[in-house]
Amino acid sequence: MNNLVTDDEYFDFESYHMGTHILQRIYSQNAAAVATLAEQEIERLENLMSFFIDDSEVCRINNSAGIRAESISHDTLYVLNKSKQYSKLSSGRFDITAGKLADLWGVFTKHECVPSKETVVSALKLIDYEDIILNDRECTAKLLKHGQKIDLGAIAKGYAGDKMCEIYKQHGITSAFVNIGGNVMTVGSKPDGTPWCIGLQNPDGARGEYIGAISVYNKSVVTSGDYVRYFEMDNIRYHHILDPITGYPSESGLKSATVIAKSSLEADAVSTAIFVSGLEEGLRLVNGINGVDAVFITKDNGVYVTEGIKDNFALVEGNNKYRYI
Amino acid sequence: MNKFKMGIIAVSCTAVVCGAIYVSIYFMKLNKYKNIVAGIKYDTVDLLKVKDGTFKGSFDAIFVGADVSVTVKDHKITDIKLLKHKTEKGQKAEVIPEKVVQAQSLNVDTVSGATNSSKVILKAIDIALVSGEK
């Protein structure tokens, strides 16, 4: 299976998909071939789920909102079903029909702007995950109301991470990870049996600077934060994680929220949900889901770590302003 | 001392000397690699001057090599494909025993909440774009 020359030897592959940088690190002789397959997979998923590719399944669903159901792939059906599930669990703090809002604010486009209060209020009427009508047997999806839009930006990378790691495992790989724009999904342990050491980005630091680290086996670590994608207008900073309830960038008192889970799709969706919800509500959500842990970083630099991950998390010395709460 | 014993001593000395040379060459290479990466400078590429097409760039820093192919359309980068073979030997990872640790006791594999992009890769992309600037 694995005939490694030395245990330290790994292969790094970098590419750009889903609007971000992807790093695949694989410890295996067949790394190149497998990384290529994994890359093709994320490309395939992007073509199905992108908000910005005209003939993606997401765009077809959006263009047919209020009109008809669209045939979709099993991948998209799965992600849509899961999205509704997390919407229910988070009482709507996670809601892919907030795609309408993403449109309004011009998130990830060159036309970012602050929409008027009126347009935000009318957009809110179109945000309701219950309006996503799915037919599992026929494999179709329909948005109930004209003008509604879904955006899988907060969950697609998670799904891609899971699928890529599935491909690694199918090809006998036992040590690998993929980092999709900051979404980390790991396979197994490092070749010497030690866990993966995943740093936690310092919200106020340069890219790559971490305030602490989590050690994991076979888990995903996904962070949602307001410090990467944002724009400024009239001295106010507007970040890209829109609250589906208010229609504005979330203001929950958090700088970032990190989720550790077995599935990257779950970590992705839940990290977005708890970032929008804040510490109290977010904790309730995390405690209500089996096998999920979290690290919250508050606006006043407090670091809250849930029970299940306490023994595998450490703050780094020298980050004097960050302290446990 | 008989010829046999002298033979053994000669072979052992040669082995030790060879070992020492090998190790010093390794450290010289490691140093050179570190200096190369630390000294990487980027050309300022004006995308407006880059024509449509796919361009290749290569950058070698001894332990890390990067080959990239960059596709430009309408003065925007639409695709970057790259493959990097890395055989740098890393330190053994430490298990995290305490709640607050020294940075050097951690051997972080990757960072959640931030993208990675190595200097070597960026340099190779730079080289590819410069070749497309005409």
Interface residues (C-beta under 8 A of the other chain):
Chain A: T6 D8 E9 Y10 F11 D12 F13 E14 S15 Y16 T20 H21 L23 R25 A32 F177 N179 G181 G182 N183 V184 K190 D192 T194 P195 W196 C197 I198 G199 L200 Q201 P203 R207 G208 Y210 A213 I214 S215 V221 V222 T223 S224 G225 V228 S256 T258 N312 F313 A314 L315 V316 E317 G318 Y324
Chain B: D79 I80 K81 L82 L83 K84 H85 K86 T87 K89 G90 K92 A93 V95 I96 E98 K99 V100 V101 Q102 A103 L106 N107 V108 D109 T110 V111 S112 G113 A114 T115 N116 S117 S118 I121
